[in-house]
Amino acid sequence: MDTIGTIRPLRFVDESQGPEGHVFARLWRFYCARAAKRRSRLALGELSADLLKDIGLTEAEARREAAVPFWR
């Protein structure tokens, strides 16, 4: 689902470490991105059939997306 991939995590970059930031800042960004996707997927799984119909998804599609592991 393309809409799940559009969520952007909070930025935590130490500017003194260059544009990429410190390794821990990169790990934090990675974690935040994965956590945001997981929260979005769980919220999608809790939507009612009427709300899913409004956004153009079936219940089966929502359940399938909600069951995707956090690392994907």
mmCIF file as gemmi writes it, N, C-alpha and C atoms, coordinates in Angstrom:
data_model
loop_
_atom_site.group_PDB
_atom_site.id
_atom_site.type_symbol
_atom_site.label_atom_id
_atom_site.label_alt_id
_atom_site.label_comp_id
_atom_site.label_asym_id
_atom_site.label_entity_id
_atom_site.label_seq_id
_atom_site.pdbx_PDB_ins_code
_atom_site.Cartn_x
_atom_site.Cartn_y
_atom_site.Cartn_z
_atom_site.occupancy
_atom_site.B_iso_or_equiv
_atom_site.pdbx_formal_charge
_atom_site.auth_seq_id
_atom_site.auth_asym_id
_atom_site.pdbx_PDB_model_num
ATOM 1 N N . MET Axp A 1 ? 0.845 -1.172 0 1 0 ? 1 A 1
ATOM 2 C CA . MET Axp A 1 ? 0 0 0 1 0 ? 1 A 1
ATOM 3 C C . MET Axp A 1 ? 0.892 1.238 0 1 0 ? 1 A 1
ATOM 4 N N . ASP Axp A 2 ? 0.721 2.063 -0.955 1 0 ? 2 A 1
ATOM 5 C CA . ASP Axp A 2 ? 1.572 3.24 -1.1 1 0 ? 2 A 1
ATOM 6 C C . ASP Axp A 2 ? 1.336 4.278 -0.015 1 0 ? 2 A 1
ATOM 7 N N . THR Axp A 3 ? 0.114 4.379 0.507 1 0 ? 3 A 1
ATOM 8 C CA . THR Axp A 3 ? -0.153 5.412 1.511 1 0 ? 3 A 1
ATOM 9 C C . THR Axp A 3 ? 0.579 5.141 2.817 1 0 ? 3 A 1
ATOM 10 N N . ILE Axp A 4 ? 0.813 3.879 3.146 1 0 ? 4 A 1
ATOM 11 C CA . ILE Axp A 4 ? 1.539 3.55 4.372 1 0 ? 4 A 1
ATOM 12 C C . ILE Axp A 4 ? 2.971 4.052 4.275 1 0 ? 4 A 1
ATOM 13 N N . GLY Axp A 5 ? 3.568 4.018 3.103 1 0 ? 5 A 1
ATOM 14 C CA . GLY Axp A 5 ? 4.941 4.435 2.924 1 0 ? 5 A 1
ATOM 15 C C . GLY Axp A 5 ? 5.147 5.941 2.937 1 0 ? 5 A 1
ATOM 16 N N . THR Axp A 6 ? 4.079 6.724 2.963 1 0 ? 6 A 1
ATOM 17 C CA . THR Axp A 6 ? 4.231 8.172 2.909 1 0 ? 6 A 1
ATOM 18 C C . THR Axp A 6 ? 4.397 8.809 4.274 1 0 ? 6 A 1
ATOM 19 N N . ILE Axp A 7 ? 4.226 8.054 5.33 1 0 ? 7 A 1
ATOM 20 C CA . ILE Axp A 7 ? 4.365 8.598 6.68 1 0 ? 7 A 1
ATOM 21 C C . ILE Axp A 7 ? 5.831 8.891 6.947 1 0 ? 7 A 1
ATOM 22 N N . ARG Axp A 8 ? 6.101 10.052 7.491 1 0 ? 8 A 1
ATOM 23 C CA . ARG Axp A 8 ? 7.494 10.45 7.744 1 0 ? 8 A 1
ATOM 24 C C . ARG Axp A 8 ? 7.762 10.51 9.241 1 0 ? 8 A 1
ATOM 25 N N . PRO Axp A 9 ? 8.86 9.906 9.691 1 0 ? 9 A 1
ATOM 26 C CA . PRO Axp A 9 ? 9.183 9.931 11.117 1 0 ? 9 A 1
ATOM 27 C C . PRO Axp A 9 ? 9.744 11.288 11.534 1 0 ? 9 A 1
ATOM 28 N N . LEU Axp A 10 ? 9.788 11.48 12.839 1 0 ? 10 A 1
ATOM 29 C CA . LEU Axp A 10 ? 10.428 12.683 13.374 1 0 ? 10 A 1
ATOM 30 C C . LEU Axp A 10 ? 11.912 12.654 13.048 1 0 ? 10 A 1
ATOM 31 N N . ARG Axp A 11 ? 12.484 13.813 12.808 1 0 ? 11 A 1
ATOM 32 C CA . ARG Axp A 11 ? 13.909 13.889 12.462 1 0 ? 11 A 1
ATOM 33 C C . ARG Axp A 11 ? 14.736 14.155 13.706 1 0 ? 11 A 1
ATOM 34 N N . PHE Axp A 12 ? 15.797 13.38 13.882 1 0 ? 12 A 1
ATOM 35 C CA . PHE Axp A 12 ? 16.742 13.604 14.963 1 0 ? 12 A 1
ATOM 36 C C . PHE Axp A 12 ? 18.129 13.491 14.359 1 0 ? 12 A 1
ATOM 37 N N . VAL Axp A 13 ? 18.687 14.609 13.947 1 0 ? 13 A 1
ATOM 38 C CA . VAL Axp A 13 ? 19.988 14.61 13.28 1 0 ? 13 A 1
ATOM 39 C C . VAL Axp A 13 ? 20.918 15.553 14.012 1 0 ? 13 A 1
ATOM 40 N N . ASP Axp A 14 ? 22.087 15.069 14.325 1 0 ? 14 A 1
ATOM 41 C CA . ASP Axp A 14 ? 23.126 15.901 14.918 1 0 ? 14 A 1
ATOM 42 C C . ASP Axp A 14 ? 23.868 16.555 13.758 1 0 ? 14 A 1
ATOM 43 N N . GLU Axp A 15 ? 23.677 17.837 13.572 1 0 ? 15 A 1
ATOM 44 C CA . GLU Axp A 15 ? 24.257 18.546 12.435 1 0 ? 15 A 1
ATOM 45 C C . GLU Axp A 15 ? 25.783 18.514 12.431 1 0 ? 15 A 1
ATOM 46 N N . SER Axp A 16 ? 26.413 18.344 13.578 1 0 ? 16 A 1
ATOM 47 C CA . SER Axp A 16 ? 27.872 18.322 13.628 1 0 ? 16 A 1
ATOM 48 C C . SER Axp A 16 ? 28.441 17.039 13.02 1 0 ? 16 A 1
ATOM 49 N N . GLN Axp A 17 ? 27.599 16.032 12.809 1 0 ? 17 A 1
ATOM 50 C CA . GLN Axp A 17 ? 28.052 14.758 12.271 1 0 ? 17 A 1
ATOM 51 C C . GLN Axp A 17 ? 27.901 14.686 10.751 1 0 ? 17 A 1
ATOM 52 N N . GLY Axp A 18 ? 27.547 15.762 10.114 1 0 ? 18 A 1
ATOM 53 C CA . GLY Axp A 18 ? 27.371 15.759 8.669 1 0 ? 18 A 1
ATOM 54 C C . GLY Axp A 18 ? 25.921 15.526 8.3 1 0 ? 18 A 1
ATOM 55 N N . PRO Axp A 19 ? 25.646 15.418 7.003 1 0 ? 19 A 1
ATOM 56 C CA . PRO Axp A 19 ? 24.259 15.303 6.566 1 0 ? 19 A 1
ATOM 57 C C . PRO Axp A 19 ? 23.585 14.008 7.002 1 0 ? 19 A 1
ATOM 58 N N . GLU Axp A 20 ? 24.328 12.949 7.156 1 0 ? 20 A 1
ATOM 59 C CA . GLU Axp A 20 ? 23.73 11.682 7.543 1 0 ? 20 A 1
ATOM 60 C C . GLU Axp A 20 ? 23.535 11.55 9.054 1 0 ? 20 A 1
ATOM 61 N N . GLY Axp A 21 ? 24.272 12.3 9.828 1 0 ? 21 A 1
ATOM 62 C CA . GLY Axp A 21 ? 24.137 12.235 11.276 1 0 ? 21 A 1
ATOM 63 C C . GLY Axp A 21 ? 24.907 11.07 11.87 1 0 ? 21 A 1
ATOM 64 N N . HIS Axp A 22 ? 24.868 10.987 13.134 1 0 ? 22 A 1
ATOM 65 C CA . HIS Axp A 22 ? 25.536 9.95 13.893 1 0 ? 22 A 1
ATOM 66 C C . HIS Axp A 22 ? 24.837 8.614 13.665 1 0 ? 22 A 1
ATOM 67 N N . VAL Axp A 23 ? 25.535 7.525 13.869 1 0 ? 23 A 1
ATOM 68 C CA . VAL Axp A 23 ? 24.963 6.194 13.642 1 0 ? 23 A 1
ATOM 69 C C . VAL Axp A 23 ? 23.721 5.975 14.507 1 0 ? 23 A 1
ATOM 70 N N . PHE Axp A 24 ? 23.725 6.469 15.721 1 0 ? 24 A 1
ATOM 71 C CA . PHE Axp A 24 ? 22.555 6.299 16.583 1 0 ? 24 A 1
ATOM 72 C C . PHE Axp A 24 ? 21.375 7.116 16.081 1 0 ? 24 A 1
ATOM 73 N N . ALA Axp A 25 ? 21.651 8.269 15.495 1 0 ? 25 A 1
ATOM 74 C CA . ALA Axp A 25 ? 20.578 9.071 14.906 1 0 ? 25 A 1
ATOM 75 C C . ALA Axp A 25 ? 19.974 8.343 13.718 1 0 ? 25 A 1
ATOM 76 N N . ARG Axp A 26 ? 20.793 7.684 12.92 1 0 ? 26 A 1
ATOM 77 C CA . ARG Axp A 26 ? 20.275 6.911 11.791 1 0 ? 26 A 1
ATOM 78 C C . ARG Axp A 26 ? 19.448 5.729 12.275 1 0 ? 26 A 1
ATOM 79 N N . LEU Axp A 27 ? 19.921 5.064 13.317 1 0 ? 27 A 1
ATOM 80 C CA . LEU Axp A 27 ? 19.155 3.954 13.882 1 0 ? 27 A 1
ATOM 81 C C . LEU Axp A 27 ? 17.826 4.435 14.449 1 0 ? 27 A 1
ATOM 82 N N . TRP Axp A 28 ? 17.845 5.591 15.093 1 0 ? 28 A 1
ATOM 83 C CA . TRP Axp A 28 ? 16.617 6.154 15.649 1 0 ? 28 A 1
ATOM 84 C C . TRP Axp A 28 ? 15.616 6.473 14.541 1 0 ? 28 A 1
ATOM 85 N N . ARG Axp A 29 ? 16.099 7.061 13.444 1 0 ? 29 A 1
ATOM 86 C CA . ARG Axp A 29 ? 15.216 7.363 12.311 1 0 ? 29 A 1
ATOM 87 C C . ARG Axp A 29 ? 14.634 6.079 11.722 1 0 ? 29 A 1
ATOM 88 N N . PHE Axp A 30 ? 15.465 5.054 11.61 1 0 ? 30 A 1
ATOM 89 C CA . PHE Axp A 30 ? 15.004 3.767 11.1 1 0 ? 30 A 1
ATOM 90 C C . PHE Axp A 30 ? 13.909 3.196 12.003 1 0 ? 30 A 1
ATOM 91 N N . TYR Axp A 31 ? 14.163 3.22 13.304 1 0 ? 31 A 1
ATOM 92 C CA . TYR Axp A 31 ? 13.177 2.729 14.264 1 0 ? 31 A 1
ATOM 93 C C . TYR Axp A 31 ? 11.88 3.533 14.173 1 0 ? 31 A 1
ATOM 94 N N . CYS Axp A 32 ? 11.97 4.85 14.116 1 0 ? 32 A 1
ATOM 95 C CA . CYS Axp A 32 ? 10.775 5.694 14.042 1 0 ? 32 A 1
ATOM 96 C C . CYS Axp A 32 ? 9.959 5.408 12.792 1 0 ? 32 A 1
ATOM 97 N N . ALA Axp A 33 ? 10.626 5.203 11.687 1 0 ? 33 A 1
ATOM 98 C CA . ALA Axp A 33 ? 9.92 4.901 10.439 1 0 ? 33 A 1
ATOM 99 C C . ALA Axp A 33 ? 9.181 3.571 10.553 1 0 ? 33 A 1
ATOM 100 N N . ARG Axp A 34 ? 9.848 2.569 11.084 1 0 ? 34 A 1
ATOM 101 C CA . ARG Axp A 34 ? 9.208 1.256 11.241 1 0 ? 34 A 1
ATOM 102 C C . ARG Axp A 34 ? 8.058 1.308 12.244 1 0 ? 34 A 1
ATOM 103 N N . ALA Axp A 35 ? 8.237 2.023 13.337 1 0 ? 35 A 1
ATOM 104 C CA . ALA Axp A 35 ? 7.19 2.124 14.346 1 0 ? 35 A 1
ATOM 105 C C . ALA Axp A 35 ? 5.971 2.861 13.791 1 0 ? 35 A 1
ATOM 106 N N . ALA Axp A 36 ? 6.192 3.893 13.005 1 0 ? 36 A 1
ATOM 107 C CA . ALA Axp A 36 ? 5.076 4.65 12.412 1 0 ? 36 A 1
ATOM 108 C C . ALA Axp A 36 ? 4.292 3.77 11.442 1 0 ? 36 A 1
ATOM 109 N N . LYS Axp A 37 ? 4.993 2.982 10.646 1 0 ? 37 A 1
ATOM 110 C CA . LYS Axp A 37 ? 4.297 2.078 9.732 1 0 ? 37 A 1
ATOM 111 C C . LYS Axp A 37 ? 3.488 1.047 10.505 1 0 ? 37 A 1
ATOM 112 N N . ARG Axp A 38 ? 4.072 0.524 11.569 1 0 ? 38 A 1
ATOM 113 C CA . ARG Axp A 38 ? 3.358 -0.478 12.375 1 0 ? 38 A 1
ATOM 114 C C . ARG Axp A 38 ? 2.105 0.112 12.992 1 0 ? 38 A 1
ATOM 115 N N . ARG Axp A 39 ? 2.204 1.321 13.546 1 0 ? 39 A 1
ATOM 116 C CA . ARG Axp A 39 ? 1.02 1.964 14.132 1 0 ? 39 A 1
ATOM 117 C C . ARG Axp A 39 ? -0.051 2.196 13.08 1 0 ? 39 A 1
ATOM 118 N N . SER Axp A 40 ? 0.354 2.606 11.896 1 0 ? 40 A 1
ATOM 119 C CA . SER Axp A 40 ? -0.604 2.834 10.813 1 0 ? 40 A 1
ATOM 120 C C . SER Axp A 40 ? -1.292 1.545 10.402 1 0 ? 40 A 1
ATOM 121 N N . ARG Axp A 41 ? -0.522 0.484 10.33 1 0 ? 41 A 1
ATOM 122 C CA . ARG Axp A 41 ? -1.106 -0.808 9.961 1 0 ? 41 A 1
ATOM 123 C C . ARG Axp A 41 ? -2.072 -1.306 11.019 1 0 ? 41 A 1
ATOM 124 N N . LEU Axp A 42 ? -1.722 -1.145 12.278 1 0 ? 42 A 1
ATOM 125 C CA . LEU Axp A 42 ? -2.624 -1.565 13.348 1 0 ? 42 A 1
ATOM 126 C C . LEU Axp A 42 ? -3.905 -0.742 13.338 1 0 ? 42 A 1
ATOM 127 N N . ALA Axp A 43 ? -3.793 0.554 13.094 1 0 ? 43 A 1
ATOM 128 C CA . ALA Axp A 43 ? -4.979 1.41 13.018 1 0 ? 43 A 1
ATOM 129 C C . ALA Axp A 43 ? -5.851 1.006 11.839 1 0 ? 43 A 1
ATOM 130 N N . LEU Axp A 44 ? -5.244 0.642 10.735 1 0 ? 44 A 1
ATOM 131 C CA . LEU Axp A 44 ? -5.984 0.197 9.562 1 0 ? 44 A 1
ATOM 132 C C . LEU Axp A 44 ? -6.778 -1.064 9.889 1 0 ? 44 A 1
ATOM 133 N N . GLY Axp A 45 ? -6.188 -1.946 10.658 1 0 ? 45 A 1
ATOM 134 C CA . GLY Axp A 45 ? -6.874 -3.178 11.04 1 0 ? 45 A 1
ATOM 135 C C . GLY Axp A 45 ? -8.06 -2.96 11.959 1 0 ? 45 A 1
ATOM 136 N N . GLU Axp A 46 ? -8.129 -1.808 12.612 1 0 ? 46 A 1
ATOM 137 C CA . GLU Axp A 46 ? -9.22 -1.519 13.534 1 0 ? 46 A 1
ATOM 138 C C . GLU Axp A 46 ? -10.371 -0.739 12.9 1 0 ? 46 A 1
ATOM 139 N N . LEU Axp A 47 ? -10.231 -0.349 11.643 1 0 ? 47 A 1
ATOM 140 C CA . LEU Axp A 47 ? -11.279 0.424 10.99 1 0 ? 47 A 1
ATOM 141 C C . LEU Axp A 47 ? -12.496 -0.445 10.701 1 0 ? 47 A 1
ATOM 142 N N . SER Axp A 48 ? -13.661 0.173 10.75 1 0 ? 48 A 1
ATOM 143 C CA . SER Axp A 48 ? -14.902 -0.543 10.451 1 0 ? 48 A 1
ATOM 144 C C . SER Axp A 48 ? -15.024 -0.766 8.95 1 0 ? 48 A 1
ATOM 145 N N . ALA Axp A 49 ? -15.942 -1.632 8.581 1 0 ? 49 A 1
ATOM 146 C CA . ALA Axp A 49 ? -16.156 -1.941 7.163 1 0 ? 49 A 1
ATOM 147 C C . ALA Axp A 49 ? -16.577 -0.694 6.388 1 0 ? 49 A 1
ATOM 148 N N . ASP Axp A 50 ? -17.39 0.158 7.018 1 0 ? 50 A 1
ATOM 149 C CA . ASP Axp A 50 ? -17.83 1.39 6.342 1 0 ? 50 A 1
ATOM 150 C C . ASP Axp A 50 ? -16.663 2.328 6.076 1 0 ? 50 A 1
ATOM 151 N N . LEU Axp A 51 ? -15.781 2.484 7.048 1 0 ? 51 A 1
ATOM 152 C CA . LEU Axp A 51 ? -14.622 3.357 6.857 1 0 ? 51 A 1
ATOM 153 C C . LEU Axp A 51 ? -13.659 2.782 5.816 1 0 ? 51 A 1
ATOM 154 N N . LEU Axp A 52 ? -13.497 1.471 5.827 1 0 ? 52 A 1
ATOM 155 C CA . LEU Axp A 52 ? -12.64 0.847 4.824 1 0 ? 52 A 1
ATOM 156 C C . LEU Axp A 52 ? -13.22 1.036 3.422 1 0 ? 52 A 1
ATOM 157 N N . LYS Axp A 53 ? -14.534 0.948 3.328 1 0 ? 53 A 1
ATOM 158 C CA . LYS Axp A 53 ? -15.191 1.168 2.035 1 0 ? 53 A 1
ATOM 159 C C . LYS Axp A 53 ? -14.947 2.597 1.554 1 0 ? 53 A 1
ATOM 160 N N . ASP Axp A 54 ? -14.952 3.553 2.48 1 0 ? 54 A 1
ATOM 161 C CA . ASP Axp A 54 ? -14.703 4.956 2.135 1 0 ? 54 A 1
ATOM 162 C C . ASP Axp A 54 ? -13.316 5.173 1.534 1 0 ? 54 A 1
ATOM 163 N N . ILE Axp A 55 ? -12.341 4.41 2.003 1 0 ? 55 A 1
ATOM 164 C CA . ILE Axp A 55 ? -10.984 4.588 1.48 1 0 ? 55 A 1
ATOM 165 C C . ILE Axp A 55 ? -10.652 3.583 0.381 1 0 ? 55 A 1
ATOM 166 N N . GLY Axp A 56 ? -11.634 2.763 0.005 1 0 ? 56 A 1
ATOM 167 C CA . GLY Axp A 56 ? -11.458 1.867 -1.132 1 0 ? 56 A 1
ATOM 168 C C . GLY Axp A 56 ? -10.755 0.564 -0.834 1 0 ? 56 A 1
ATOM 169 N N . LEU Axp A 57 ? -10.881 0.075 0.395 1 0 ? 57 A 1
ATOM 170 C CA . LEU Axp A 57 ? -10.265 -1.2 0.767 1 0 ? 57 A 1
ATOM 171 C C . LEU Axp A 57 ? -11.319 -2.181 1.247 1 0 ? 57 A 1
ATOM 172 N N . THR Axp A 58 ? -11.033 -3.453 1.064 1 0 ? 58 A 1
ATOM 173 C CA . THR Axp A 58 ? -11.903 -4.479 1.627 1 0 ? 58 A 1
ATOM 174 C C . THR Axp A 58 ? -11.371 -4.871 3.005 1 0 ? 58 A 1
ATOM 175 N N . GLU Axp A 59 ? -12.215 -5.582 3.745 1 0 ? 59 A 1
ATOM 176 C CA . GLU Axp A 59 ? -11.767 -6.035 5.072 1 0 ? 59 A 1
ATOM 177 C C . GLU Axp A 59 ? -10.605 -7.006 4.952 1 0 ? 59 A 1
ATOM 178 N N . ALA Axp A 60 ? -10.615 -7.829 3.935 1 0 ? 60 A 1
ATOM 179 C CA . ALA Axp A 60 ? -9.524 -8.791 3.737 1 0 ? 60 A 1
ATOM 180 C C . ALA Axp A 60 ? -8.206 -8.068 3.448 1 0 ? 60 A 1
ATOM 181 N N . GLU Axp A 61 ? -8.26 -7.032 2.628 1 0 ? 61 A 1
ATOM 182 C CA . GLU Axp A 61 ? -7.044 -6.263 2.337 1 0 ? 61 A 1
ATOM 183 C C . GLU Axp A 61 ? -6.513 -5.574 3.586 1 0 ? 61 A 1
ATOM 184 N N . ALA Axp A 62 ? -7.406 -5.033 4.393 1 0 ? 62 A 1
ATOM 185 C CA . ALA Axp A 62 ? -6.984 -4.356 5.624 1 0 ? 62 A 1
ATOM 186 C C . ALA Axp A 62 ? -6.376 -5.344 6.608 1 0 ? 62 A 1
ATOM 187 N N . ARG Axp A 63 ? -6.994 -6.513 6.759 1 0 ? 63 A 1
ATOM 188 C CA . ARG Axp A 63 ? -6.447 -7.532 7.672 1 0 ? 63 A 1
ATOM 189 C C . ARG Axp A 63 ? -5.076 -8.006 7.193 1 0 ? 63 A 1
ATOM 190 N N . ARG Axp A 64 ? -4.941 -8.179 5.877 1 0 ? 64 A 1
ATOM 191 C CA . ARG Axp A 64 ? -3.669 -8.618 5.32 1 0 ? 64 A 1
ATOM 192 C C . ARG Axp A 64 ? -2.575 -7.58 5.578 1 0 ? 64 A 1
ATOM 193 N N . GLU Axp A 65 ? -2.894 -6.318 5.379 1 0 ? 65 A 1
ATOM 194 C CA . GLU Axp A 65 ? -1.893 -5.256 5.599 1 0 ? 65 A 1
ATOM 195 C C . GLU Axp A 65 ? -1.567 -5.126 7.087 1 0 ? 65 A 1
ATOM 196 N N . ALA Axp A 66 ? -2.562 -5.269 7.951 1 0 ? 66 A 1
ATOM 197 C CA . ALA Axp A 66 ? -2.333 -5.169 9.4 1 0 ? 66 A 1
ATOM 198 C C . ALA Axp A 66 ? -1.466 -6.307 9.908 1 0 ? 66 A 1
ATOM 199 N N . ALA Axp A 67 ? -1.474 -7.443 9.215 1 0 ? 67 A 1
ATOM 200 C CA . ALA Axp A 67 ? -0.699 -8.599 9.652 1 0 ? 67 A 1
ATOM 201 C C . ALA Axp A 67 ? 0.741 -8.567 9.174 1 0 ? 67 A 1
ATOM 202 N N . VAL Axp A 68 ? 1.118 -7.584 8.366 1 0 ? 68 A 1
ATOM 203 C CA . VAL Axp A 68 ? 2.495 -7.499 7.872 1 0 ? 68 A 1
ATOM 204 C C . VAL Axp A 68 ? 3.43 -7.207 9.042 1 0 ? 68 A 1
ATOM 205 N N . PRO Axp A 69 ? 4.527 -7.949 9.175 1 0 ? 69 A 1
ATOM 206 C CA . PRO Axp A 69 ? 5.469 -7.701 10.276 1 0 ? 69 A 1
ATOM 207 C C . PRO Axp A 69 ? 6.087 -6.305 10.203 1 0 ? 69 A 1
ATOM 208 N N . PHE Axp A 70 ? 6.533 -5.796 11.322 1 0 ? 70 A 1
ATOM 209 C CA . PHE Axp A 70 ? 7.046 -4.428 11.388 1 0 ? 70 A 1
ATOM 210 C C . PHE Axp A 70 ? 8.302 -4.219 10.554 1 0 ? 70 A 1
ATOM 211 N N . TRP Axp A 71 ? 9.06 -5.277 10.29 1 0 ? 71 A 1
ATOM 212 C CA . TRP Axp A 71 ? 10.324 -5.092 9.561 1 0 ? 71 A 1
ATOM 213 C C . TRP Axp A 71 ? 10.12 -5.017 8.052 1 0 ? 71 A 1
ATOM 214 N N . ARG Axp A 72 ? 8.911 -5.191 7.576 1 0 ? 72 A 1
ATOM 215 C CA . ARG Axp A 72 ? 8.664 -5.075 6.137 1 0 ? 72 A 1
ATOM 216 C C . ARG Axp A 72 ? 8.146 -3.717 5.787 1 0 ? 72 A 1
